[in-house]
Amino acid sequence: MIFRPVLLLPALLGLCISAAASRPVLPSLPEDDPAVPWLERLDGRDGCSLPDRRPWPGELVLACLESIDSTDLAPTDSVRIARLLRRLALRDSFPAGWGWRPAWSANRGDRTDHLLLDLAGEGYVETRFDSSGVPHRILGGRLRPRVDVLLGNQASMWARPFQRTEVADASLWRKEMDPRRGVYQTALFAGDGEASWARTVDGLEGGLEATALGVRLRSGWLRTSWGPLPEPLFLSGTADPFALTEASARVGPIEAVVLGGRLTGDAFDERRLLYGHRLRWVGRSWAVAWSEAVVSVNRPLEPLYLVPVFPVILTEHLLGDPDNRQMGFDASWRILPGIEIAGELFLDDLQNFLGFFSDGWGNKWALGVGLRLRDVSGPQTLDRLQATRIEPWVGGASSSILPGAPRNLPVHFGRPLGSPLGPNSLALLWNRRQDLSASWSLLSEVRAEWKGAGPGSSVDDLNWADSSGTWVVPHPRKDWMGTVDWTRQVLTLGAEFRPSGDWGTRWSVGLDVSDREGSRRFSPVVSGEVSFRE
């Protein structure tokens, strides 16, 4: 029988329900929830303290909102707090959530269970440019039902499957399924002979969340993001959801996290397992953390990797040194109530402890520095800035993989678990949001990216080859951004309008300047969407 990490938590369900919880468990707030940027601005105010990992547990979001002093709160924030509190009152009101929802409850002894259903929708229009610079109009729509099941106060289950359909005015897509490139689309609504003019993509996110003996557990098809940077380097949360089980607990100032999951790599039947640990020391206005992960391919489950006090680098040596290890350090410091600086050092490999100053190919690292400004550049504003440098060869297969053997890359559906830019790159980001009222927000973003060329610029690059088994390194020296493959700069301005708790619209215009296709092109960016309960 195949035993998968994602099955660990359901086996503990009975214990979770019978254990006492300090606060009722609520489903986590998804990364794409429209309330997330606004909550990030409130983080650190009064007694509100949200984790540096996402998604945020619903009960911690509720505790954050309840701790904020409403006497000196702006009317904009007071209205939005009331709306979000209503959404989180899943156990307290029959018409709970984003307005009226079908809901049922049942008493089972001293426990009350709840079932709630919802349906979210989104329609949008975009203008995209093909490789020849020709603009194309794309009409799209997405339906995403949601179900929440609350089992007493100690456990909740939720799911939000979706189906998205896009129709273009030209042939833009192919009907295919390729896990290595992350393509899994069909032409469900295309007409005869026009299969490349439309595409349909579906997916799923959800799982079970519970508390047991002071440990918060979540398991299912989920996303996870670790670190205080706006766009973390270790686990960024930008990859598609994957099968995972994550457990977290805090003892005094120390927070510990254990992760076990299964990724989809070169094939759907490939057994690609991910294990991770994170230890974080939380102070009054600062925090430091150490993270580590290891990826194995076509190997059985290794329970020793799931022990949080066993470093994976030592555990791997005891198991035969067959896997791909990674490590990260991050820190954050709130200098003033509205100013927070953060940094993250990601270590894929080092030939020696002074490897940062060497051009040896085996010194593979990435560095990110970030700044968050809350209500500094204007009232009800959030500014997020980040600079990221990623060295060549970062995020590739470990040196224990010989040519012809399965790759142990930390990727899922073709996308890295860390920065989506990949190795040999540089990125700058400035993201700004200002809430003008409870219904209106102004959005702006400036993003600049540089991608290098040459060996080590792709996670698929290998730097050893010899069929006889002799170690050969064709490129012993790395050259960070020595030759630039392409550059890209994007400027967008937009607005978000939320006329009610159910309906919302978002519109943006901008300019995308890139030479990724060869010659430099100036492409306008125009998009708009109307959403219901998103």
C-alpha positions as CSV (number, residue, x, y, z in Angstrom):
1,M,0.0,0.0,0.0
2,I,1.3,3.5,-0.9
3,F,1.3,5.8,2.1
4,R,1.3,9.6,1.2
5,P,2.0,12.5,3.5
6,V,-1.3,14.1,2.7
7,L,-3.1,11.2,4.4
8,L,-1.5,11.9,7.8
9,L,-4.1,14.4,9.0
10,P,-7.3,12.5,8.3
11,A,-6.0,9.7,10.5
12,L,-5.9,12.2,13.4
13,L,-9.5,13.5,12.8
14,G,-11.0,11.8,15.8
15,L,-8.3,13.2,18.1
16,C,-8.7,16.7,16.7
17,I,-12.5,16.7,17.3
18,S,-12.1,15.4,20.9
19,A,-9.3,17.8,21.9
20,A,-10.0,21.2,23.4
21,A,-9.3,24.3,21.3
22,S,-8.6,27.8,22.7
23,R,-10.4,29.3,19.7
24,P,-12.8,27.7,17.2
25,V,-11.1,26.6,14.0
26,L,-12.0,28.5,10.9
27,P,-11.0,27.9,7.3
28,S,-7.9,29.8,6.2
29,L,-8.2,32.9,4.1
30,P,-7.0,32.1,0.6
31,E,-4.0,34.1,-0.9
32,D,-6.2,35.6,-3.6
33,D,-8.9,36.8,-1.1
34,P,-9.6,40.5,-1.8
35,A,-9.3,41.2,2.0
36,V,-5.7,40.0,2.2
37,P,-3.9,43.3,1.1
38,W,-6.2,45.3,3.4
39,L,-5.4,43.0,6.4
40,E,-1.7,43.3,5.6
41,R,-2.0,47.0,6.2
42,L,-3.7,46.5,9.5
43,D,-1.1,43.9,10.7
44,G,0.8,45.3,13.6
45,R,-1.8,47.8,14.7
46,D,-2.9,47.6,18.3
47,G,-3.0,43.8,19.2
48,C,-3.3,42.6,15.6
49,S,-0.5,40.2,14.8
50,L,-0.7,37.9,11.7
51,P,1.8,35.1,10.9
52,D,4.5,35.6,8.2
53,R,3.1,32.4,6.7
54,R,0.1,32.2,4.4
55,P,-2.7,31.4,4.1
56,W,-3.7,33.0,7.4
57,P,-5.9,30.8,9.6
58,G,-9.4,32.2,9.8
59,E,-9.4,32.2,13.6
60,L,-6.2,34.3,13.7
61,V,-7.7,36.8,11.3
62,L,-10.8,37.0,13.6
63,A,-8.5,37.6,16.6
64,C,-6.7,40.3,14.7
65,L,-9.9,42.2,13.9
66,E,-11.2,41.8,17.5
67,S,-8.0,43.3,18.9
68,I,-8.1,46.5,16.9
69,D,-9.2,49.6,18.8
70,S,-12.1,51.0,16.9
71,T,-12.1,54.4,18.6
72,D,-9.4,55.9,16.4
73,L,-10.2,53.8,13.3
74,A,-10.9,55.4,10.0
75,P,-14.5,54.9,8.8
76,T,-13.2,53.1,5.7
77,D,-11.6,50.4,7.9
78,S,-14.6,50.2,10.3
79,V,-16.9,49.3,7.5
80,R,-14.6,46.7,6.1
81,I,-14.0,45.1,9.5
82,A,-17.7,44.8,10.0
83,R,-18.0,43.1,6.6
84,L,-15.2,40.6,7.2
85,L,-16.4,39.8,10.8
86,R,-19.8,38.9,9.2
87,R,-18.0,36.6,6.7
88,L,-16.1,34.9,9.5
89,A,-19.3,34.4,11.6
90,L,-19.9,31.0,10.1
91,R,-21.0,29.4,13.3
92,D,-23.0,32.3,14.7
93,S,-25.5,33.2,12.0
94,F,-27.7,31.3,9.6
95,P,-27.2,33.7,6.6
96,A,-23.4,33.6,7.1
97,G,-20.6,34.7,4.9
98,W,-21.0,37.0,1.8
99,G,-24.7,37.5,2.3
100,W,-27.3,34.8,2.2
101,R,-26.0,31.3,1.8
102,P,-27.6,27.9,2.0
103,A,-26.7,26.6,5.5
104,W,-27.6,23.7,7.7
105,S,-26.6,22.7,11.3
106,A,-26.9,19.6,13.4
107,N,-26.4,19.0,17.1
108,R,-24.3,15.9,18.0
109,G,-24.2,15.7,21.8
110,D,-22.2,18.7,23.0
111,R,-21.0,19.5,19.4
112,T,-22.8,21.5,16.7
113,D,-21.8,20.9,13.1
114,H,-22.5,23.3,10.2
115,L,-22.6,23.0,6.5
116,L,-22.5,26.1,4.2
117,L,-22.6,26.4,0.5
118,D,-21.6,29.3,-1.8
119,L,-21.0,30.1,-5.4
120,A,-18.5,32.6,-6.7
121,G,-18.2,33.9,-10.2
122,E,-16.0,36.1,-12.3
123,G,-16.1,37.5,-15.8
124,Y,-13.2,39.4,-17.4
125,V,-11.9,40.8,-20.6
126,E,-8.2,41.2,-21.5
127,T,-6.0,42.4,-24.4
128,R,-3.0,40.2,-25.0
129,F,-0.3,40.5,-27.6
130,D,1.2,37.5,-29.4
131,S,4.8,37.0,-30.4
132,S,4.3,39.2,-33.5
133,G,2.9,42.1,-31.5
134,V,-0.6,41.6,-32.7
135,P,-3.3,42.4,-30.1
136,H,-6.0,39.8,-29.3
137,R,-9.1,40.1,-27.3
138,I,-9.8,37.4,-24.7
139,L,-13.1,37.0,-23.0
140,G,-13.0,34.8,-19.9
141,G,-15.2,33.6,-17.1
142,R,-14.8,31.5,-14.0
143,L,-17.2,29.7,-11.7
144,R,-16.0,28.6,-8.3
145,P,-18.4,26.9,-5.9
146,R,-17.4,26.6,-2.2
147,V,-18.5,24.3,0.6
148,D,-17.5,24.7,4.3
149,V,-18.1,22.0,6.9
150,L,-17.5,23.0,10.5
151,L,-17.2,20.0,12.9
152,G,-17.7,21.5,16.3
153,N,-15.0,24.0,17.2
154,Q,-12.0,21.8,16.5
155,A,-12.1,21.0,12.8
156,S,-13.3,22.4,9.5
157,M,-13.3,21.1,5.9
158,W,-13.6,23.3,2.9
159,A,-13.2,23.0,-0.9
160,R,-13.5,25.5,-3.8
161,P,-13.2,23.8,-7.1
162,F,-13.2,26.0,-10.2
163,Q,-13.6,25.9,-13.9
164,R,-12.3,28.8,-16.1
165,T,-13.1,29.2,-19.8
166,E,-11.4,31.7,-22.1
167,V,-12.3,32.5,-25.7
168,A,-10.0,34.4,-28.1
169,D,-10.4,36.0,-31.5
170,A,-7.5,33.9,-32.9
171,S,-5.7,30.6,-32.5
172,L,-3.7,30.9,-29.2
173,W,-3.9,27.6,-27.5
174,R,-3.5,23.9,-28.0
175,K,-5.5,21.1,-26.4
176,E,-2.9,19.3,-24.3
177,M,-1.9,18.0,-20.8
178,D,1.7,18.2,-19.9
179,P,2.6,18.1,-16.1
180,R,6.2,19.1,-16.8
181,R,5.1,22.4,-18.3
182,G,2.1,22.9,-16.0
183,V,-0.3,22.7,-18.9
184,Y,-3.6,20.9,-18.2
185,Q,-6.3,22.4,-20.5
186,T,-9.0,21.2,-22.8
187,A,-11.2,22.9,-25.5
188,L,-14.5,22.2,-23.9
189,F,-16.5,25.1,-25.3
190,A,-14.7,25.5,-28.6
191,G,-16.6,25.2,-31.9
192,D,-15.9,22.7,-34.7
193,G,-12.4,23.3,-36.1
194,E,-11.6,26.0,-33.5
195,A,-10.1,24.0,-30.7
196,S,-7.2,26.4,-30.5
197,W,-9.5,29.4,-30.1
198,A,-10.8,28.5,-26.7
199,R,-9.5,26.7,-23.6
200,T,-11.0,25.4,-20.4
201,V,-9.0,24.9,-17.3
202,D,-10.2,23.4,-14.0
203,G,-8.7,23.0,-10.6
204,L,-9.2,22.4,-6.9
205,E,-8.2,23.9,-3.6
206,G,-9.3,22.9,-0.2
207,G,-8.7,20.5,2.7
208,L,-9.2,19.8,6.4
209,E,-8.0,22.1,9.2
210,A,-8.0,21.3,12.8
211,T,-6.3,21.7,16.2
212,A,-5.1,18.9,18.4
213,L,-3.1,19.3,21.7
214,G,-2.1,22.9,20.8
215,V,-1.0,21.9,17.2
216,R,-2.7,23.4,14.3
217,L,-3.0,21.0,11.3
218,R,-4.1,21.4,7.8
219,S,-4.1,18.9,5.0
220,G,-5.4,18.7,1.5
221,W,-4.8,20.3,-1.9
222,L,-3.4,23.6,-0.7
223,R,-0.9,26.4,-1.2
224,T,1.7,27.6,1.3
225,S,4.0,30.6,1.6
226,W,6.8,31.0,4.1
227,G,8.5,34.2,5.0
228,P,8.1,38.0,5.6
229,L,9.0,39.2,2.1
230,P,6.2,40.4,-0.2
231,E,7.3,37.6,-2.6
232,P,9.3,35.0,-0.5
233,L,12.1,33.0,-2.0
234,F,11.8,29.7,-0.2
235,L,8.1,28.8,-0.6
236,S,6.5,31.7,-2.4
237,G,3.0,30.4,-2.8
238,T,2.9,31.2,-6.5
239,A,2.9,27.6,-7.6
240,D,-0.4,25.7,-8.0
241,P,-1.8,24.0,-4.9
242,F,-0.4,20.6,-4.2
243,A,-1.1,17.7,-1.9
244,L,0.4,18.6,1.5
245,T,0.0,18.3,5.3
246,E,1.3,21.1,7.5
247,A,1.5,21.2,11.3
248,S,2.4,24.2,13.3
249,A,2.8,24.9,17.1
250,R,4.3,27.6,19.3
251,V,6.1,27.1,22.6
252,G,7.0,30.5,24.2
253,P,8.6,32.6,21.5
254,I,9.4,29.7,19.3
255,E,7.1,28.6,16.4
256,A,7.7,25.3,14.7
257,V,6.3,24.1,11.4
258,V,6.5,20.7,9.7
259,L,5.5,20.1,6.1
260,G,5.0,17.0,4.1
261,G,3.7,17.0,0.5
262,R,3.7,15.4,-2.9
263,L,4.5,17.4,-6.0
264,T,3.8,16.8,-9.7
265,G,7.0,16.9,-11.7
266,D,7.9,15.2,-15.0
267,A,5.0,12.7,-14.9
268,F,1.8,12.3,-13.0
269,D,2.9,8.9,-11.6
270,E,6.3,10.1,-10.5
271,R,6.7,9.9,-6.7
272,R,8.1,13.3,-5.9
273,L,7.9,14.0,-2.1
274,L,8.6,17.3,-0.3
275,Y,9.5,17.6,3.4
276,G,10.1,20.9,5.2
277,H,10.8,22.4,8.6
278,R,10.6,26.0,9.8
279,L,11.7,27.4,13.2
280,R,10.9,31.0,14.0
281,W,11.8,33.1,17.0
282,V,9.3,35.9,17.6
283,G,10.2,39.0,19.5
284,R,8.2,42.1,20.3
285,S,9.0,43.9,17.1
286,W,11.2,41.5,15.3
287,A,11.4,37.9,14.2
288,V,14.1,35.5,12.8
289,A,13.5,32.2,11.1
290,W,15.3,29.2,9.7
291,S,13.7,27.0,7.0
292,E,14.9,23.8,5.3
293,A,13.4,21.4,2.8
294,V,14.3,18.3,0.9
295,V,12.8,16.7,-2.2
296,S,13.0,13.0,-3.0
297,V,11.9,11.2,-6.2
298,N,10.7,7.6,-6.5
299,R,11.6,6.8,-3.0
300,P,9.3,5.6,-0.2
301,L,8.1,8.0,2.6
302,E,10.9,8.8,5.0
303,P,9.3,9.4,8.4
304,L,12.6,10.8,9.8
305,Y,12.3,13.8,7.6
306,L,9.0,14.7,9.4
307,V,10.7,15.0,12.8
308,P,11.1,18.8,13.4
309,V,14.1,18.5,15.7
310,F,16.1,16.4,13.1
311,P,17.9,18.7,10.6
312,V,17.3,17.3,7.1
313,I,21.0,17.7,6.2
314,L,22.0,15.2,8.9
315,T,19.0,13.0,8.3
316,E,19.8,12.8,4.6
317,H,23.4,11.7,5.2
318,L,22.0,8.8,7.4
319,L,19.7,7.8,4.6
320,G,22.4,7.7,1.9
321,D,22.6,11.3,0.6
322,P,20.2,10.8,-2.3
323,D,17.9,13.9,-2.1
324,N,17.8,17.6,-2.9
325,R,18.2,19.9,0.1
326,Q,17.5,23.6,0.4
327,M,17.8,26.0,3.3
328,G,16.7,29.6,4.0
329,F,17.1,32.3,6.7
330,D,14.8,35.3,7.0
331,A,14.3,38.1,9.4
332,S,11.9,41.1,9.9
333,W,12.0,44.2,12.0
334,R,9.2,46.7,12.6
335,I,11.3,49.8,13.1
336,L,8.2,52.0,13.6
337,P,4.5,51.0,13.7
338,G,4.2,51.7,10.0
339,I,7.7,50.7,8.8
340,E,8.9,47.2,8.5
341,I,12.1,45.9,6.8
342,A,12.7,42.2,6.0
343,G,15.3,40.1,4.3
344,E,15.7,36.5,3.2
345,L,18.8,34.4,2.3
346,F,18.0,31.3,0.3
347,L,20.8,28.6,0.1
348,D,20.5,25.9,-2.5
349,D,24.2,24.9,-2.0
350,L,27.5,26.2,-0.9
351,Q,31.0,24.8,-1.7
352,N,32.3,26.6,1.3
353,F,31.1,29.1,3.9
354,L,32.8,32.0,2.0
355,G,31.1,31.0,-1.2
356,F,29.2,34.2,-1.4
357,F,32.4,35.9,-2.6
358,S,33.3,33.1,-5.1
359,D,32.2,32.5,-8.6
360,G,32.3,28.7,-8.2
361,W,29.3,27.1,-9.8
362,G,28.3,25.3,-6.6
363,N,27.7,28.4,-4.7
364,K,24.0,28.7,-5.4
365,W,22.1,31.3,-3.4
366,A,19.5,34.0,-3.6
367,L,18.9,37.2,-1.6
368,G,15.8,39.3,-1.2
369,V,15.3,42.5,0.8
370,G,11.9,44.1,1.3
371,L,10.2,47.1,2.8
372,R,6.6,47.5,3.9
373,L,5.2,51.0,4.6
374,R,1.7,51.2,6.2
375,D,0.0,54.6,6.1
376,V,3.3,56.3,5.4
377,S,2.9,57.6,1.8
378,G,-0.7,58.6,2.5
379,P,-3.8,57.7,4.5
380,Q,-4.9,54.1,4.3
381,T,-1.9,53.1,2.1
382,L,0.2,50.0,1.8
383,D,3.5,50.2,-0.1
384,R,5.5,47.0,-0.6
385,L,9.0,47.1,-2.1
386,Q,11.4,44.2,-2.8
387,A,14.7,43.6,-4.6
388,T,15.7,40.0,-5.4
389,R,19.0,38.6,-6.7
390,I,19.1,34.9,-7.7
391,E,22.4,33.3,-8.7
392,P,22.9,30.8,-11.6
393,W,22.0,27.1,-11.0
394,V,19.7,27.9,-8.0
395,G,16.7,25.6,-7.8
396,G,18.1,22.9,-10.0
397,A,18.5,19.2,-9.4
398,S,20.9,18.1,-6.7
399,S,24.4,16.9,-7.6
400,S,23.5,13.4,-6.5
401,I,21.4,13.0,-9.6
402,L,23.3,11.4,-12.5
403,P,22.4,11.8,-16.2
404,G,19.4,9.7,-17.0
405,A,18.1,9.5,-13.4
406,P,14.8,11.2,-12.3
407,R,15.3,14.9,-11.6
408,N,14.5,16.0,-8.0
409,L,13.7,19.7,-8.8
410,P,11.5,21.6,-6.3
411,V,8.8,22.3,-8.9
412,H,5.1,21.6,-9.2
413,F,3.3,21.6,-12.6
414,G,6.4,23.1,-14.1
415,R,6.6,26.1,-11.7
416,P,9.3,26.6,-9.0
417,L,8.1,26.5,-5.4
418,G,10.2,29.7,-4.8
419,S,10.6,32.7,-7.1
420,P,8.9,32.1,-10.5
421,L,11.8,33.9,-12.3
422,G,14.2,31.1,-11.6
423,P,18.0,31.2,-11.5
424,N,20.3,33.9,-12.9
425,S,17.9,36.8,-12.5
426,L,17.2,40.1,-10.9
427,A,13.9,41.6,-10.0
428,L,12.6,44.9,-8.5
429,L,9.0,45.4,-7.2
430,W,7.0,48.4,-6.0
431,N,3.4,47.6,-5.2
432,R,1.0,50.3,-3.8
433,R,-2.6,50.3,-2.6
434,Q,-4.7,53.1,-1.2
435,D,-8.1,52.6,0.2
436,L,-10.1,55.7,-0.5
437,S,-13.3,54.4,1.1
438,A,-14.9,51.2,2.1
439,S,-15.8,50.7,-1.6
440,W,-13.0,52.3,-3.6
441,S,-9.2,51.5,-3.8
442,L,-6.5,52.7,-6.0
443,L,-3.9,50.2,-7.2
444,S,-0.5,50.7,-8.8
445,E,2.5,48.5,-9.5
446,V,6.0,48.9,-11.0
447,R,7.9,45.7,-11.8
448,A,11.3,45.3,-13.5
449,E,12.9,41.9,-14.3
450,W,16.2,40.9,-15.8
451,K,16.9,37.3,-16.9
452,G,20.4,36.2,-17.6
453,A,21.6,33.8,-20.4
454,G,24.1,31.0,-20.4
455,P,24.6,27.9,-18.3
456,G,22.7,27.8,-15.1
457,S,19.9,30.1,-16.2
458,S,17.2,27.4,-16.1
459,V,16.3,24.9,-13.4
460,D,16.6,22.2,-16.1
461,D,20.3,22.8,-16.6
462,L,22.7,20.1,-15.3
463,N,26.3,20.8,-14.8
464,W,27.7,17.3,-14.7
465,A,27.7,14.6,-17.4
466,D,29.5,11.3,-18.0
467,S,27.9,8.0,-18.8
468,S,30.8,6.1,-17.2
469,G,30.0,7.7,-13.8
470,T,33.0,10.0,-13.7
471,W,32.2,13.4,-12.2
472,V,32.6,16.0,-15.0
473,V,31.7,19.8,-14.5
474,P,31.6,21.5,-17.9
475,H,31.1,25.0,-16.4
476,P,33.0,25.3,-13.1
477,R,32.5,29.1,-13.0
478,K,29.2,30.9,-12.8
479,D,28.5,34.3,-14.4
480,W,25.6,36.1,-12.8
481,M,23.9,38.4,-15.4
482,G,27.0,38.4,-17.5
483,T,24.8,38.1,-20.6
484,V,21.3,39.3,-20.4
485,D,18.7,37.1,-22.2
486,W,15.8,39.5,-21.8
487,T,14.4,42.3,-19.7
488,R,10.9,43.4,-18.8
489,Q,9.4,46.4,-17.2
490,V,5.7,46.7,-16.3
491,L,3.7,49.7,-15.0
492,T,0.1,49.3,-14.2
493,L,-2.5,51.6,-12.7
494,G,-5.9,50.4,-11.6
495,A,-8.9,50.8,-9.4
496,E,-11.1,48.4,-7.4
497,F,-14.7,49.1,-6.7
498,R,-16.7,47.1,-4.2
499,P,-20.3,48.3,-4.2
500,S,-21.4,45.7,-1.7
501,G,-20.2,42.6,0.1
502,D,-21.1,40.5,-2.9
503,W,-20.1,42.4,-6.0
504,G,-16.7,43.8,-7.0
505,T,-15.0,45.1,-10.1
506,R,-11.3,45.7,-10.9
507,W,-9.9,47.6,-13.9
508,S,-6.3,48.3,-14.8
509,V,-4.3,49.9,-17.6
510,G,-0.6,50.0,-18.1
511,L,2.4,49.4,-20.2
512,D,4.6,46.3,-20.7
513,V,8.0,46.9,-22.2
514,S,9.9,43.7,-23.0
515,D,12.5,42.3,-25.4
516,R,11.7,38.7,-24.4
517,E,10.6,37.9,-28.0
518,G,13.7,39.5,-29.5
519,S,13.2,43.2,-30.4
520,R,11.9,45.5,-27.7
521,R,8.2,46.0,-27.7
522,F,5.9,48.4,-26.0
523,S,2.6,46.7,-25.3
524,P,-0.4,48.3,-23.6
525,V,-2.0,46.3,-20.8
526,V,-5.8,46.6,-20.5
527,S,-7.9,44.3,-18.2
528,G,-11.2,44.4,-16.4
529,E,-13.2,42.0,-14.4
530,V,-16.5,41.8,-12.6
531,S,-16.8,39.3,-9.7
532,F,-19.5,38.0,-7.5
533,R,-18.5,36.7,-4.0
534,E,-14.8,36.4,-4.9
